Amino acid sequence: MTVDQSPAWTALNKHAEELGNKHLKDLFAEDDQRFDRFSFSAAHCLADFSKQRISSNTLEKLIQLAEQQRLPEKIEALFTGEHVNTSEDRPALHTALRQPKEIPLRLGEADISQEIHSSLERMETLVEQIHNGQWRGYDGSPITNVINIGVGGSDLGPLMACRALNMFTSAEIRHIEVHFVSSMDGSQLARLLNKIDPASTLFIVSSKSFSTIDTLANSNTAREWLVNASGLSSELISQHHFIGITASPTKASEWGIPEKNQLHFWDWTGGRYSMWSAIGMAIALHTGNDNFRKMLAGAHEMDSHFRHTPLTENLPALLGMIGIWNINFLDIHAHAILPYDGRLQHLPAYLEQLEMESNGKSVTLNGDKFDYSTCPILWGEVGPNAQHAFYQLLHQGTESVMCDFIAPALRYQEYGEELQAQHQLTLANCLAQSRLLALGDSVLDNADNAPLHKRYRGNQPSTTIILDELTPESFGALIAMYEHKVYVQSVIWEINPFDQWGVELGKQVATSLLDQFTDPVAAKTDSSTEGLIRFVQQQRREVKS
Ligand SMILES: O=P(O)(O)OC[C@H]1O[C@](O)(CO)[C@@H](O)[C@@H]1O
């Protein structure tokens, strides 16, 4: 029996028939305590669910579904290292990466807490060497530019964190600029190589597998650039200019990263859950080791909340379960991520991978196909900019969309009044948008008289997440909250959120197509692919002649 045939699911279906058509403006009119009833806080975050299309009864029924799916036991299984990643037969222990050293965690014979902390300390030593100018380029220059080469989980987390926590970078380490290169097309790399000095540039090759073609292509180009600039061998260049961060040390060595320049993490760290491991080195380089540790501490705070708080007040559990309500019972399949703080500009892209690569699945843990919906389509943008781009669709389009509004309560405390006023303006916009999305033009007195093209129907559900301030701690907690939300949903849908088989075949097909560009009689494909390759070849011939 799949979950959609279970008693708790059936009860929610019935409840959705009764409540589902009720407009948010009526829910607010009936109960002026909605905010108190439906907002919860923990670990620097307040989540206001009152603008979701829920009643207390909805939450009770969602909790019953979570209990029926044994969520509390599954949470414990995650933290204690059970093999929750069934298709790859291993644990998913990202929570262990942010656990304080004193708390032991046995995995088989080993206490992995010790291993994790020695890796962290080794990373910190390298970071210090780079910060204090001890690490030198091939001509003795200290390092001033660091380029993280990685993609997906080996890029998005560190990139997001560096932008989010930029203001915490102290003056002593500002001389190091950290850049990110991910795309295999080479555009980011080409732009950088044109303007930086090879002798003072260090590359961090971040790749769990050390076999991702995007990352290897960029790394090969980078090494070639250094070899050409220095006239030295690639071995010597690798000694001074390449650090490898990986769970596949043999492959890193084969590529040419000397062992002393390698930092390792573990196959039980999923790529998109890895910014807490040595993959986060770019974050420590940019914001300092102490801030990296504060980020881990904030995430750990959220972990403890998730592990020990009853479901009725558990932020990640509620966030996940209300998502389930929207997707599976209110039939909403689009989710917008709207940070009202430019420092969180990369949060939407990060969550796109976290949520869609984790839960974009259609087969249960037992390998059965099912009929219910799973992960919705996520996208987003910094809220104030999105207002001038796609909010038209949110307010007047035909699609139901659930939104997450995210903002800090306090900002610019140490700056002048102008910037503080800008923050207030931003918050006012954030609250205005969620209010209008929920209530529609009932916020006006005489909206009924307006022509249809000026009407706002409202009833678009949203959650507002307010951080006390954006700090390394609150940022860590926020991201951990979303990680756990994804896990909660996977437990309900009975899917494995820790594998990503859906990205493998594309890599294989691309490899085989590469031959087609040079050998036109290579294996047959399809008329579109062949036609497009012919067109590219023809363009090349014309340029040559
Ligand atoms: O760190 P790696 O092994 O280079 O992988 C990069 C990314 O590629 C993926 O495997 C998808 O192709 C992601 O899951 C991962 O974050």
The ligand as a MOL file (V3000), in Angstrom:
LIG
                    3D

  0  0  0     0  0            999 V3000
M  V30 BEGIN CTAB
M  V30 COUNTS 16 16 0 0 0
M  V30 BEGIN ATOM
M  V30 1 O 31.0560 17.0760 -6.2870 0
M  V30 2 P 30.9280 16.3550 -7.5710 0
M  V30 3 O 31.1470 14.8850 -7.4380 0
M  V30 4 O 31.8120 16.9620 -8.6290 0
M  V30 5 O 29.4300 16.5080 -8.0620 0
M  V30 6 C 28.8800 17.7400 -8.3440 0
M  V30 7 C 27.3830 17.6690 -8.4540 0
M  V30 8 O 27.0200 16.7800 -9.4880 0
M  V30 9 C 25.8790 16.0120 -9.1010 0
M  V30 10 O 26.3050 14.7160 -8.8380 0
M  V30 11 C 24.8450 16.0160 -10.1600 0
M  V30 12 O 25.3930 15.7560 -11.3930 0
M  V30 13 C 25.3960 16.6760 -7.8270 0
M  V30 14 O 24.6520 15.8350 -7.0300 0
M  V30 15 C 26.6710 17.1310 -7.2260 0
M  V30 16 O 26.4650 18.1100 -6.2470 0
M  V30 END ATOM
M  V30 BEGIN BOND
M  V30 1 2 1 2
M  V30 2 1 2 3
M  V30 3 1 2 4
M  V30 4 1 2 5
M  V30 5 1 5 6
M  V30 6 1 6 7
M  V30 7 1 7 8
M  V30 8 1 7 15
M  V30 9 1 8 9
M  V30 10 1 9 10
M  V30 11 1 9 11
M  V30 12 1 9 13
M  V30 13 1 11 12
M  V30 14 1 13 14
M  V30 15 1 13 15
M  V30 16 1 15 16
M  V30 END BOND
M  V30 END CTAB
M  END
